[in-house]
Amino acid sequence: MTARTVLVTGANRGLGKQVALEMAKLGHKVWVTARNAEDGKKAVETMSAEGLDVHFRHMDLAWPGSIGQAKDEIGDVDILINNGAILEKGDPLAVEHDALERSVRINLLGATHCLRAFAPGMIDRGWGRIVNVSSGWGSFGEGMDGPMAYCVTKAGLNALTKNASIHFPDTVKVNSVCPGWVRTSMGGDEASRSIEQGAKGIIWAATLPDDGPTGGFFRDGKPVEW
Ligand SMILES: NC(=O)c1ccc[n+]([C@@H]2O[C@H](COP(=O)([O-])OP(=O)(O)OC[C@H]3O[C@@H](n4cnc5c(N)ncnc54)[C@H](OP(=O)(O)O)[C@@H]3O)[C@@H](O)[C@H]2O)c1
């Protein structure tokens, strides 16, 4: 694959950090973005020590201004991985108002603003890959039985995938990926998958060939019910 420029959100830890590392190892230039600058810079230092082409930029997904500033500094990217997210607990009545608003801002609007910032360059240049890291909890078909704020915002993210894929040319592929249940701070120690296993499906969607799918929802490279 041609060397590309990649941006990963929430790349200071968990799946985002692993995906950034693996994309850099594939020979791409990677922007590690994070709201936690200390951890983000540390992640970049470790990867740079391995000789990888990795760079840090602060980006808080809760603030459109922060996304816009990052775009101004970074410029165009070829591959956008919308990974950063939060999981707030509670059913529709129990979830705190602030937690609900935070979830919408970060999980749905943050990813949407990133797509709106970086997709135009991809469309102009005639090549792009956008991966929205979603969840089985955002799937109607898989029961939608998790915490309300998380389920609803991930279902919204899936709707963004579908809608953008219809409006964008086929050369700019937009797909949702569920990494499975992964042992990160979000997934917990009991989760069935390692970070490496979880990252695999995200890398797959980020590196799709020109005849690969767009507008789909995948786990392990296989379709998941919306
Ligand atoms: N782990 C699982 O079992 C599982 C299952 C299905 C889907 N997913 C999805 O996989 C993705 C990665 O999750 P993970 O398991 O790696 O979780 P994680 O370890 O909790 O990492 C979440 C990342 O999102 C970042 N983030 C949160 N709010 C942000 C904000 N306002 N601006 C920028 N970054 C922000 C966090 O940064 P901070 O360090 O600053 O908090 C962190 O880097 C998420 O989209 C998640 O929904 C995970």
The ligand as an SDF file (V2000), in Angstrom:
LIG
                    3D

 48 52  0  0  0  0  0  0  0  0999 V2000
  -13.0780   -1.8230   24.6390 N   0  0  0  0  0  0  0  0  0  0  0  0
  -14.1810   -2.3660   24.1280 C   0  0  0  0  0  0  0  0  0  0  0  0
  -14.6160   -3.4530   24.5370 O   0  0  0  0  0  0  0  0  0  0  0  0
  -14.9080   -1.6840   23.0120 C   0  0  0  0  0  0  0  0  0  0  0  0
  -16.0170   -2.3340   22.4490 C   0  0  0  0  0  0  0  0  0  0  0  0
  -16.6910   -1.7330   21.3980 C   0  0  0  0  0  0  0  0  0  0  0  0
  -16.2630   -0.5060   20.9340 C   0  0  0  0  0  0  0  0  0  0  0  0
  -15.2040    0.1240   21.5080 N   0  0  0  0  0  0  0  0  0  0  0  0
  -14.8070    1.4320   20.9790 C   0  0  0  0  0  0  0  0  0  0  0  0
  -13.4190    1.4520   20.7100 O   0  0  0  0  0  0  0  0  0  0  0  0
  -12.9230    2.7970   20.8040 C   0  0  0  0  0  0  0  0  0  0  0  0
  -11.6980    2.8310   21.6850 C   0  0  0  0  0  0  0  0  0  0  0  0
  -12.0730    2.4230   22.9910 O   0  0  0  0  0  0  0  0  0  0  0  0
  -11.0610    1.7750   24.0400 P   0  0  0  0  0  0  0  0  0  0  0  0
  -11.6130    0.4500   24.3870 O   0  0  0  0  0  0  0  0  0  0  0  0
   -9.6550    1.8950   23.5620 O   0  0  0  0  0  0  0  0  0  0  0  0
  -11.3300    2.7170   25.2830 O   0  0  0  0  0  0  0  0  0  0  0  0
  -10.3760    3.5820   26.2240 P   0  0  0  0  0  0  0  0  0  0  0  0
   -9.1540    2.8390   26.5830 O   0  0  0  0  0  0  0  0  0  0  0  0
  -11.2760    4.0880   27.2920 O   0  0  0  0  0  0  0  0  0  0  0  0
   -9.9290    4.7760   25.2600 O   0  0  0  0  0  0  0  0  0  0  0  0
  -10.8140    5.7800   24.8850 C   0  0  0  0  0  0  0  0  0  0  0  0
  -10.0140    6.8710   24.2420 C   0  0  0  0  0  0  0  0  0  0  0  0
  -10.9170    7.9260   23.8780 O   0  0  0  0  0  0  0  0  0  0  0  0
  -10.3460    9.1370   24.3310 C   0  0  0  0  0  0  0  0  0  0  0  0
  -11.2920   10.2110   24.5470 N   0  0  0  0  0  0  0  0  0  0  0  0
  -12.3590   10.2540   25.3770 C   0  0  0  0  0  0  0  0  0  0  0  0
  -12.8940   11.4930   25.3590 N   0  0  0  0  0  0  0  0  0  0  0  0
  -12.1580   12.2350   24.4940 C   0  0  0  0  0  0  0  0  0  0  0  0
  -12.2010   13.5810   24.0690 C   0  0  0  0  0  0  0  0  0  0  0  0
  -13.1040   14.4490   24.5350 N   0  0  0  0  0  0  0  0  0  0  0  0
  -11.2880   13.9990   23.1600 N   0  0  0  0  0  0  0  0  0  0  0  0
  -10.3350   13.1610   22.6900 C   0  0  0  0  0  0  0  0  0  0  0  0
  -10.2300   11.8740   23.0850 N   0  0  0  0  0  0  0  0  0  0  0  0
  -11.1350   11.4260   23.9740 C   0  0  0  0  0  0  0  0  0  0  0  0
   -9.6680    8.7550   25.6340 C   0  0  0  0  0  0  0  0  0  0  0  0
   -8.7830    9.7950   26.0140 O   0  0  0  0  0  0  0  0  0  0  0  0
   -8.5100   10.2000   27.5770 P   0  0  0  0  0  0  0  0  0  0  0  0
   -7.3220    9.4030   28.0010 O   0  0  0  0  0  0  0  0  0  0  0  0
   -8.2440   11.6620   27.5200 O   0  0  0  0  0  0  0  0  0  0  0  0
   -9.7510    9.8540   28.3520 O   0  0  0  0  0  0  0  0  0  0  0  0
   -8.9800    7.4890   25.1930 C   0  0  0  0  0  0  0  0  0  0  0  0
   -7.7900    7.7680   24.4940 O   0  0  0  0  0  0  0  0  0  0  0  0
  -14.0980    3.6270   21.3250 C   0  0  0  0  0  0  0  0  0  0  0  0
  -14.7390    4.2600   20.2570 O   0  0  0  0  0  0  0  0  0  0  0  0
  -15.0190    2.5840   21.9280 C   0  0  0  0  0  0  0  0  0  0  0  0
  -16.3650    3.0160   21.9800 O   0  0  0  0  0  0  0  0  0  0  0  0
  -14.5090   -0.4280   22.5380 C   0  0  0  0  0  0  0  0  0  0  0  0
  1  2  1  0
  2  3  2  0
  2  4  1  0
  4  5  1  0
  4 48  2  0
  5  6  2  0
  6  7  1  0
  7  8  2  0
  8  9  1  0
  8 48  1  0
  9 10  1  0
  9 46  1  0
 10 11  1  0
 11 12  1  0
 11 44  1  0
 12 13  1  0
 13 14  1  0
 14 15  2  0
 14 16  1  0
 14 17  1  0
 17 18  1  0
 18 19  2  0
 18 20  1  0
 18 21  1  0
 21 22  1  0
 22 23  1  0
 23 24  1  0
 23 42  1  0
 24 25  1  0
 25 26  1  0
 25 36  1  0
 26 27  1  0
 26 35  1  0
 27 28  2  0
 28 29  1  0
 29 30  1  0
 29 35  2  0
 30 31  1  0
 30 32  2  0
 32 33  1  0
 33 34  2  0
 34 35  1  0
 36 37  1  0
 36 42  1  0
 37 38  1  0
 38 39  2  0
 38 40  1  0
 38 41  1  0
 42 43  1  0
 44 45  1  0
 44 46  1  0
 46 47  1  0
M  CHG  2   8   1  16  -1
M  END
$$$$
